[in-house]
Amino acid sequence: MAKTYLDEIVTYPQKAINLIGNNKECVGLLLNKRFDAVTDDDCDDVFDRHIFTYQYVDSTTQTATAYVWAEVDIPSIQNQRIKDLRLYITICVHKQFMNLDRKTHPGMAGNRRDNLVCHIDKLLNFQDIFGIGKLALRGVRTIQAPNGFVIKEIEYEIPDFNYRRLE
């Protein structure tokens, strides 16, 4: 595939969802399974139905479920050498799926969405596989959700080279 100056819009969300979808804690929370019971098939399942590189809720969904979306924006170009990128990880959980099953997740406090936020941040924060240096947490906020869902969004800053030699 030919390289472009904006490849990060494609590659960074994919890197993020690969980390999330292969993490037993995140998959367990998405599927309501004990962490030690998560299988490779479960990880494949979340990539097909729960984790996307764009915002997506199947309008025909009949079950209460959770989604994770990863997207990148480029809000500014500092100069010819450096650009600022923002990685947004959005956690969308149906209101009927917010409570944690205490038998499946014993000892966990809080709700499913907020625990997903914590586990995803633990996984991604300070990762050095994106851009120059490490991801830096910029904020977590509650945002407007589709009817019946609740959403939190994690924002990371990624400094990166602006122009690369294209081959």
Backbone hydrogen bonds in HBPLUS format (Angstrom, degrees):
<---DONOR---> <-ACCEPTOR-->    atom                        ^
c    i                          cat <-CA-CA->   ^        H-A-AA   ^      H-
h    n   atom  resd res      DA  || num        DHA   H-A  angle D-A-AA Bond
n    s   type  num  typ     dist DA aas  dist angle  dist       angle   num
A0009-ILE N   A0006-LEU O   3.10 MM   3  5.95 158.8  2.14 125.8 130.1     1
A0010-VAL N   A0007-ASP O   2.92 MM   3  5.52 145.3  2.05 116.1 125.3     2
A0011-THR N   A0007-ASP O   2.93 MM   4  6.16 169.5  1.94 155.9 158.4     3
A0012-TYR N   A0008-GLU O   3.09 MM   4  5.24 155.1  2.16 124.5 132.3     4
A0015-LYS N   A0011-THR O   2.95 MM   4  6.20 154.4  2.02 151.1 158.2     5
A0016-ALA N   A0012-TYR O   3.01 MM   4  6.24 161.0  2.04 152.6 157.4     6
A0017-ILE N   A0013-PRO O   2.93 MM   4  6.22 167.4  1.95 155.5 157.8     7
A0018-ASN N   A0014-GLN O   2.98 MM   4  6.08 148.7  2.08 143.9 152.7     8
A0019-LEU N   A0015-LYS O   3.14 MM   4  6.42 155.8  2.20 147.1 152.4     9
A0020-ILE N   A0016-ALA O   3.02 MM   4  6.30 166.4  2.04 154.0 157.7    10
A0021-GLY N   A0017-ILE O   2.77 MM   4  5.71 168.0  1.78 148.4 152.6    11
A0023-ASN N   A0020-ILE O   3.17 MM   3  5.30 165.5  2.19 111.7 113.9    12
A0027-VAL N   A0023-ASN O   2.95 MM   4  6.15 171.0  1.96 162.8 165.8    13
A0028-GLY N   A0024-LYS O   2.83 MM   4  5.77 155.5  1.89 138.2 146.0    14
A0029-LEU N   A0025-GLU O   3.03 MM   4  6.23 154.7  2.09 146.2 152.1    15
A0030-LEU N   A0026-CYS O   2.94 MM   4  6.18 155.7  2.00 148.4 155.6    16
A0031-LEU N   A0027-VAL O   2.90 MM   4  6.04 153.8  1.97 153.1 159.4    17
A0032-ASN N   A0028-GLY O   2.80 MM   4  5.41 113.7  2.24 135.5 149.1    18
A0033-LYS N   A0028-GLY O   2.85 MM   5  4.53 155.7  1.91 129.8 137.2    19
A0037-ALA N   A0034-ARG O   2.97 MM   3  5.21 154.9  2.03 109.0 117.2    20
A0038-VAL N   A0035-PHE O   3.40 MM   3  5.56 167.5  2.42 106.0 109.6    21
A0042-ASP N   A0039-THR O   3.11 MM   3  5.10 122.6  2.45  93.7 107.8    22
A0043-CYS N   A0039-THR O   3.16 MM   4  6.59 151.8  2.25 144.7 151.8    23
A0044-ASP N   A0040-ASP O   2.98 MM   4  6.35 156.0  2.04 148.7 155.1    24
A0045-ASP N   A0041-ASP O   2.91 MM   4  6.15 150.9  2.00 143.0 151.3    25
A0046-VAL N   A0042-ASP O   3.05 MM   4  6.43 151.9  2.13 151.6 157.3    26
A0047-PHE N   A0043-CYS O   3.32 MM   4  6.64 153.0  2.40 146.4 152.9    27
A0048-ASP N   A0044-ASP O   3.22 MM   4  6.53 141.5  2.38 143.1 153.5    28
A0048-ASP N   A0045-ASP O   3.11 MM   3  5.17 126.0  2.42  95.8 109.7    29
A0049-ARG N   A0045-ASP O   2.96 MM   4  6.16 147.0  2.07 151.6 160.8    30
A0050-HIS N   A0046-VAL O   2.81 MM   4  4.68 154.3  1.87 129.5 134.3    31
A0051-ILE N   A0046-VAL O   2.89 MM   5  5.87 139.7  2.05 166.1 158.6    32
A0068-VAL N   A0050-HIS O   2.82 MM  18  6.26 151.5  1.90 159.7 165.0    33
A0052-PHE N   A0068-VAL O   2.96 MM  16  6.49 156.0  2.02 158.0 165.8    34
A0070-ALA N   A0052-PHE O   3.01 MM  18  6.52 147.4  2.12 149.3 159.6    35
A0061-THR N   A0058-ASP O   3.04 MM   3  5.40 165.0  2.07 118.2 119.8    36
A0094-HIS N   A0065-THR O   2.92 MM  29  5.60 169.1  1.93 169.1 172.8    37
A0067-TYR N   A0092-CYS O   2.67 MM  25  5.03 153.8  1.73 152.2 160.9    38
A0092-CYS N   A0067-TYR O   2.91 MM  25  5.03 164.9  1.93 142.5 147.5    39
A0069-TRP N   A0090-THR O   2.84 MM  21  5.00 157.1  1.90 143.4 151.1    40
A0090-THR N   A0069-TRP O   2.80 MM  21  5.00 160.9  1.84 146.2 152.6    41
A0071-GLU N   A0088-TYR O   2.95 MM  17  5.24 154.8  2.02 146.3 154.3    42
A0088-TYR N   A0071-GLU O   2.77 MM  17  5.24 173.7  1.77 163.3 165.5    43
A0073-ASP N   A0086-ARG O   2.93 MM  13  5.21 154.9  1.99 145.9 154.2    44
A0086-ARG N   A0073-ASP O   2.82 MM  13  5.21 158.7  1.87 154.0 155.0    45
A0084-ASP N   A0076-SER O   2.98 MM   8  5.54 168.1  2.00 153.3 157.2    46
A0078-GLN N   A0082-ILE O   3.00 MM   4  5.55 123.2  2.33 130.4 146.3    47
A0079-ASN N   A0082-ILE O   3.28 MM   3  5.58 163.0  2.31 151.7 152.1    48
A0162-ASN N   A0081-ARG O   2.58 MM  81  4.85 161.8  1.61 119.7 122.3    49
A0083-LYS N   A0160-ASP O   2.88 MM  77  5.53 163.9  1.90 157.1 161.4    50
A0160-ASP N   A0083-LYS O   3.03 MM  77  5.53 155.1  2.09 163.3 168.5    51
A0085-LEU N   A0158-ILE O   2.91 MM  73  4.96 150.1  2.00 136.3 145.4    52
A0158-ILE N   A0085-LEU O   2.87 MM  73  4.96 158.3  1.92 145.9 143.8    53
A0087-LEU N   A0156-TYR O   2.94 MM  69  5.08 153.9  2.00 138.1 146.1    54
A0156-TYR N   A0087-LEU O   2.90 MM  69  5.08 158.0  1.95 147.9 154.9    55
A0089-ILE N   A0154-ILE O   2.91 MM  65  5.08 162.3  1.94 147.4 153.3    56
A0154-ILE N   A0089-ILE O   2.76 MM  65  5.08 170.1  1.77 152.0 154.1    57
A0091-ILE N   A0152-LYS O   2.83 MM  61  5.42 172.2  1.84 171.0 173.3    58
A0152-LYS N   A0091-ILE O   3.08 MM  61  5.42 153.0  2.15 145.8 154.0    59
A0093-VAL N   A0150-VAL O   2.93 MM  57  5.46 167.5  1.95 161.0 163.2    60
A0150-VAL N   A0093-VAL O   2.84 MM  57  5.46 152.1  1.92 147.8 155.7    61
A0097-PHE N   A0094-HIS O   2.83 MM   3  5.25 158.9  1.88 117.2 124.4    62
A0095-LYS N   A0148-GLY O   2.79 MM  53  5.74 171.4  1.80 155.2 154.7    63
A0098-MET N   A0095-LYS O   3.47 MM   3  5.32 169.0  2.48 101.6 104.1    64
A0112-ARG N   A0098-MET O   2.71 MM  14  5.02 175.2  1.71 156.7 158.2    65
A0104-THR N   A0101-ASP O   3.08 MM   3  5.32 121.5  2.44 103.0 117.1    66
A0105-HIS N   A0101-ASP O   2.84 MM   4  5.99 161.0  1.88 160.8 167.3    67
A0108-MET N   A0105-HIS O   3.32 MM   3  5.87 163.6  2.35 131.6 133.2    68
A0115-ASN N   A0111-ASN O   3.07 MM   4  6.22 152.8  2.15 149.6 157.7    69
A0116-LEU N   A0112-ARG O   2.89 MM   4  6.11 152.2  1.97 151.2 158.9    70
A0117-VAL N   A0113-ARG O   2.94 MM   4  6.29 156.1  2.00 150.1 157.0    71
A0118-CYS N   A0114-ASP O   3.03 MM   4  6.30 161.6  2.07 144.3 148.3    72
A0119-HIS N   A0115-ASN O   2.93 MM   4  6.12 167.0  1.95 152.1 155.4    73
A0120-ILE N   A0116-LEU O   2.86 MM   4  5.89 162.9  1.89 153.6 158.5    74
A0121-ASP N   A0117-VAL O   2.94 MM   4  6.07 160.5  1.98 149.5 155.3    75
A0122-LYS N   A0118-CYS O   2.96 MM   4  6.13 158.1  2.01 146.0 152.4    76
A0123-LEU N   A0119-HIS O   3.07 MM   4  6.22 145.1  2.19 138.7 147.6    77
A0124-LEU N   A0120-ILE O   2.87 MM   4  6.09 156.4  1.93 153.4 159.5    78
A0125-ASN N   A0121-ASP O   2.78 MM   4  5.29 160.1  1.82 143.9 150.9    79
A0127-GLN N   A0124-LEU O   2.88 MM   3  5.41 153.1  1.95 146.5 143.6    80
A0135-LEU N   A0127-GLN O   2.95 MM   8  5.56 149.5  2.04 148.1 156.6    81
A0132-ILE N   A0159-PRO O   2.82 MM  27  5.69 174.4  1.83 153.5 155.4    82
A0136-ALA N   A0157-GLU O   3.19 MM  21  5.17 150.1  2.28 142.0 148.8    83
A0157-GLU N   A0136-ALA O   2.76 MM  21  5.17 162.6  1.79 149.3 153.5    84
A0138-ARG N   A0155-GLU O   2.71 MM  17  5.35 171.9  1.72 154.5 153.5    85
A0155-GLU N   A0139-GLY O   2.83 MM  16  5.30 162.8  1.86 164.4 163.0    86
A0141-ARG N   A0153-GLU O   2.97 MM  12  5.40 156.5  2.03 145.8 152.7    87
A0153-GLU N   A0141-ARG O   2.78 MM  12  5.40 155.9  1.84 153.9 162.1    88
A0143-ILE N   A0151-ILE O   3.31 MM   8  5.75 154.9  2.38 124.8 131.6    89
A0149-PHE N   A0146-PRO O   3.04 MM   3  5.66 157.1  2.10 149.0 147.9    90
